[in-house]
């Protein structure tokens, strides 16, 4: 069984991001595995441990520093990794999906593909679906429960209103993981040391001869305005409404 886990190299959610130009931020921050992708990695590793069979290959489209992120997932149990290297700080989901698809086709088609339902930096939530189109595979995202029964994946996913639905999906398929699927393991020191000896293959994105026709580019980065502290309004109903309208008009400028 060949399992791919697609991961993204993202800034730590606790990092302070400093914008340095219209389309650049200071990259001297801590980078980590996209948290949603970690659930996909853990599910793949647990599945191989349970069945006693399979190879797990991590795929990442990113710059050269993404090697450290790949080492961290290999310490979790991934067997080998492939980095599609690019200096583009914000590759589109269209370009990422095409790069992942070409790499998968070259390495050997998958029995399963795990990835996060979204990334915590761009939050486009498009890559799983675009990859599914490129490979002609079914896609299920927001998955919180997964089991494999022969050539069928039984998955439970979150839908609106806090409800869940259960689906039976023929493999190979793409699973977009989310919080609740499992609890990602923390690698132990021996696992971290073993990961340093595992293979990381590097491919230049330019060598894949992909045309990015998405037509989507970052125009400008802006910091989110800090919101003021909560205020408690007192008085009669009329006084509270009057004060609230004043705040919305003069302070928040939303009416």
C-alpha positions as CSV (number, residue, x, y, z in Angstrom):
1,X,0.0,0.0,0.0
2,X,1.4,3.4,-1.0
3,X,0.2,6.3,1.0
4,X,1.0,10.0,0.3
5,X,0.7,12.7,2.9
6,X,0.7,16.2,1.4
7,X,2.0,18.8,3.9
8,X,2.6,22.5,3.9
9,X,5.4,24.4,5.6
10,X,3.7,27.3,7.4
11,X,4.5,29.9,10.0
12,X,3.7,28.9,13.6
13,X,0.3,30.2,14.6
14,X,1.9,31.8,17.6
15,X,4.5,33.7,15.6
16,X,4.4,37.5,15.2
17,X,4.2,38.2,11.5
18,X,5.9,41.5,10.4
19,X,4.9,42.7,6.9
20,X,8.0,44.2,5.1
21,X,6.4,45.1,1.7
22,X,3.2,44.9,-0.2
23,X,3.7,41.2,-0.8
24,X,6.4,40.1,1.6
25,X,6.6,39.4,5.3
26,X,9.7,38.8,7.4
27,X,10.4,35.1,7.0
28,X,12.6,34.9,10.1
29,X,9.9,33.3,12.2
30,X,9.4,29.7,13.3
31,X,7.9,27.4,10.7
32,X,6.0,24.2,11.4
33,X,4.0,21.5,9.8
34,X,0.5,22.8,8.9
35,X,-1.5,21.7,12.0
36,X,-4.3,20.1,9.9
37,X,-1.8,18.1,7.9
38,X,-0.4,16.6,11.1
39,X,-3.8,14.8,11.6
40,X,-3.3,13.3,8.1
41,X,0.2,12.2,8.9
42,X,-0.8,10.5,12.1
43,X,-3.7,8.7,10.4
44,X,-1.4,7.4,7.7
45,X,1.2,6.2,10.2
46,X,-1.4,4.6,12.5
47,X,-2.9,2.8,9.5
48,X,0.5,1.3,8.4
49,X,1.2,0.3,12.0
50,X,-2.1,-1.4,12.2
51,X,-1.9,-3.3,8.9
52,X,1.8,-3.9,9.1
53,X,2.2,-3.0,5.4
54,X,2.7,0.1,3.4
55,X,5.0,3.0,2.5
56,X,4.3,6.6,3.5
57,X,5.7,9.3,1.3
58,X,5.5,13.0,2.4
59,X,5.1,15.6,-0.4
60,X,5.7,19.4,0.1
61,X,5.8,22.3,-2.2
62,X,7.9,25.0,-0.6
63,X,11.3,26.6,-0.2
64,X,14.5,24.9,1.0
65,X,13.7,25.5,4.6
66,X,10.8,23.1,4.3
67,X,13.3,20.3,4.7
68,X,13.1,20.8,8.4
69,X,9.3,20.4,8.3
70,X,9.7,17.2,6.3
71,X,12.2,15.9,8.8
72,X,9.6,16.4,11.6
73,X,7.0,14.3,9.8
74,X,9.5,11.6,9.1
75,X,10.2,11.5,12.8
76,X,6.5,10.8,13.2
77,X,6.8,7.7,11.0
78,X,6.9,8.8,7.4
79,X,9.3,6.7,5.4
80,X,10.6,9.2,2.9
81,X,9.9,12.7,1.6
82,X,9.8,14.7,-1.6
83,X,10.3,18.5,-1.7
84,X,9.1,20.3,-4.8
85,X,11.3,23.4,-4.3
86,X,10.2,26.9,-5.2
87,X,11.1,30.4,-4.0
88,X,7.6,31.6,-4.5
89,X,6.4,32.6,-1.1
90,X,2.7,32.3,-2.0
91,X,2.3,29.6,-4.7
92,X,-1.4,29.3,-5.7
93,X,-3.4,26.2,-4.8
94,X,-3.7,25.6,-8.5
95,X,0.1,25.5,-8.9
96,X,0.5,23.4,-5.8
97,X,-2.1,20.8,-6.9
98,X,-0.5,20.5,-10.3
99,X,3.0,20.0,-8.8
100,X,1.7,17.4,-6.3
101,X,-0.2,15.6,-9.0
102,X,2.8,15.4,-11.4
103,X,5.1,14.2,-8.6
104,X,2.6,11.5,-7.5
105,X,2.2,10.3,-11.1
106,X,6.0,10.1,-11.5
107,X,6.5,8.2,-8.2
108,X,3.7,5.8,-8.6
109,X,-0.1,6.3,-8.1
110,X,-1.4,6.3,-4.6
111,X,-3.7,3.9,-2.7
112,X,-4.5,6.7,-0.3
113,X,-3.7,10.4,0.0
114,X,-4.0,12.3,3.3
115,X,-3.7,16.0,3.8
116,X,-5.2,18.7,6.0
117,X,-8.6,20.2,5.1
118,X,-6.9,23.6,4.8
119,X,-3.7,25.5,5.6
120,X,-3.5,27.9,8.5
121,X,-1.7,30.6,6.5
122,X,-3.7,31.1,3.3
123,X,-6.8,29.1,4.3
124,X,-7.9,28.8,0.7
125,X,-9.3,25.3,1.2
126,X,-8.9,24.5,-2.5
127,X,-5.9,22.3,-2.8
128,X,-7.6,18.9,-1.9
129,X,-10.2,19.5,-4.5
130,X,-7.8,20.7,-7.2
131,X,-5.6,17.7,-6.6
132,X,-8.6,15.4,-6.9
133,X,-9.4,16.9,-10.3
134,X,-5.8,16.5,-11.4
135,X,-5.7,12.8,-10.4
136,X,-9.3,12.0,-11.1
137,X,-9.9,10.9,-7.5
138,X,-12.8,11.4,-5.0
139,X,-12.2,13.9,-2.2
140,X,-13.6,14.1,1.3
141,X,-12.6,16.9,3.7
142,X,-13.2,17.8,7.3
143,X,-12.8,14.1,8.2
144,X,-13.0,13.3,11.9
145,X,-13.2,9.5,11.7
146,X,-11.6,7.1,9.2
147,X,-11.4,3.3,8.7
148,X,-10.5,1.1,5.8
149,X,-12.6,-1.9,4.9
150,X,-10.9,-3.6,1.9
151,X,-10.9,-1.1,-1.0
152,X,-13.5,1.1,0.7
153,X,-12.8,4.0,3.1
154,X,-15.5,4.6,5.7
155,X,-15.3,8.2,6.8
156,X,-17.2,10.6,9.0
157,X,-17.0,14.3,8.3
158,X,-18.2,17.5,9.9
159,X,-20.9,19.4,8.2
160,X,-22.7,22.6,9.0
161,X,-24.6,23.0,12.3
162,X,-22.3,20.6,14.2
163,X,-23.8,17.6,12.4
164,X,-21.8,14.8,10.9
165,X,-22.3,12.6,7.9
166,X,-20.8,9.1,7.2
167,X,-19.7,8.2,3.7
168,X,-18.3,5.1,2.0
169,X,-15.6,6.1,-0.6
170,X,-13.9,3.8,-3.0
171,X,-10.1,4.0,-2.8
172,X,-7.8,5.5,-4.0
173,X,-9.2,8.7,-2.6
174,X,-8.1,12.0,-1.0
175,X,-8.8,12.5,2.7
176,X,-8.8,16.0,4.1
177,X,-8.2,15.7,7.8
178,X,-9.2,18.0,10.6
179,X,-9.1,18.2,14.4
180,X,-10.8,15.3,16.1
181,X,-9.6,12.6,13.7
182,X,-6.8,11.6,16.1
183,X,-4.1,13.0,18.4
184,X,-0.8,13.5,16.5
185,X,2.1,11.9,18.3
186,X,5.2,13.7,19.6
187,X,8.3,12.0,18.2
188,X,10.8,10.6,20.7
189,X,14.5,11.3,20.5
190,X,15.4,8.0,18.7
191,X,12.7,8.7,16.1
192,X,14.2,12.2,15.5
193,X,17.6,10.8,15.1
194,X,16.4,8.1,12.7
195,X,14.6,10.8,10.6
196,X,17.9,12.5,9.9
197,X,18.9,9.4,7.9
198,X,15.8,9.1,5.9
199,X,15.6,10.2,2.2
200,X,14.5,13.6,1.2
201,X,14.3,14.0,-2.6
202,X,14.4,17.5,-4.0
203,X,12.7,18.5,-7.3
204,X,12.8,22.0,-8.8
205,X,9.3,23.2,-9.5
206,X,10.6,24.7,-12.8
207,X,11.6,21.2,-14.0
208,X,8.0,20.1,-13.8
209,X,7.0,22.4,-16.7
210,X,3.8,23.6,-15.1
211,X,1.9,26.6,-16.4
212,X,0.1,28.4,-13.6
213,X,-3.1,29.5,-15.3
214,X,-5.1,30.3,-12.1
215,X,-4.7,34.0,-12.6
216,X,-4.5,34.5,-8.8
217,X,-1.8,36.7,-7.3
218,X,-1.2,38.3,-3.9
219,X,-1.9,42.0,-4.4
220,X,-1.2,43.3,-0.9
221,X,-0.7,42.1,2.6
222,X,-2.2,44.0,5.5
223,X,-2.1,43.4,9.2
224,X,-5.4,42.7,10.9
225,X,-6.5,45.7,12.9
226,X,-6.4,45.1,16.6
227,X,-9.9,45.2,18.1
228,X,-10.7,47.2,21.1
229,X,-11.5,45.6,24.4
230,X,-15.1,44.6,25.1
231,X,-17.3,47.2,26.6
232,X,-20.4,46.7,28.8
233,X,-23.2,49.2,28.1
234,X,-25.5,50.2,31.0
235,X,-28.6,52.2,31.3
236,X,-32.1,51.9,29.9
237,X,-32.8,50.0,26.7
238,X,-33.1,53.3,24.8
239,X,-29.8,54.6,26.2
240,X,-28.0,51.4,25.4
241,X,-29.3,51.3,21.8
242,X,-28.3,55.0,21.3
243,X,-24.8,54.3,22.6
244,X,-24.4,51.1,20.6
245,X,-25.4,53.0,17.3
246,X,-22.9,55.7,18.2
247,X,-20.1,53.1,18.7
248,X,-20.9,51.3,15.4
249,X,-21.0,54.6,13.5
250,X,-18.1,56.6,15.0
251,X,-15.7,54.0,16.4
252,X,-16.2,50.8,14.3
253,X,-17.4,52.7,11.2
254,X,-19.6,49.8,10.1
255,X,-22.8,51.9,9.6
